Amino acid sequence: MTTQFQSTPVLLGDGNADAISAVADYALSKRTSLFLEADATFARGGTVGRETEYWAGTPVTDVRSTTRVGVMAGIRHVF
């Protein structure tokens, strides 16, 4: 695997990633609900460099694995 956004590609080696997500929705009334969303991405090997290149602009080449987690909660009201 090589970098994608660099003018001169950098060899990142092999790698893979797994992602998981879950969403919960709870109705408070006919038009209002609460929601909760959570996700996690587990990157290993060259995939770490590809992810850090996308988010930071410079690929990381000395990290074997990384995990990114996100959580979002909110209230939804339909007018």
C-alpha positions, 0 to 999 in steps of 0.5 A, spaced: 500 500 500 502 507 498 500 513 500 494 516 496 495 524 497 502 525 496 506 528 490 511 522 491 508 516 493 510 513 500 510 505 501 506 504 507 506 496 507 500 491 508 495 493 512 487 492 513 482 495 517 475 494 521 469 498 522 463 497 526 457 502 528 451 502 532 445 507 532 439 507 537 433 511 536 428 512 542 421 515 541 419 521 546 413 522 542 410 522 535 414 527 533 420 527 537 426 522 538 432 521 542 438 518 538 445 515 540 450 513 534 457 510 536 462 508 531 469 505 531 475 504 526 481 499 527 486 500 523 493 496 522 499 496 518 499 500 512 492 502 513 494 507 519 499 511 514 493 511 509 488 514 515 493 519 518 495 521 511 487 523 509 486 526 516 493 530 518 496 531 511 502 527 513 502 519 513 505 516 519 509 510 518 512 508 525 505 506 528 503 499 528 495 500 529 490 505 531 483 506 533 478 512 532 472 512 536 466 517 535 460 518 539 454 522 537 447 524 541 442 528 539 434 530 539 430 530 533 424 534 532 420 533 526 415 539 524 
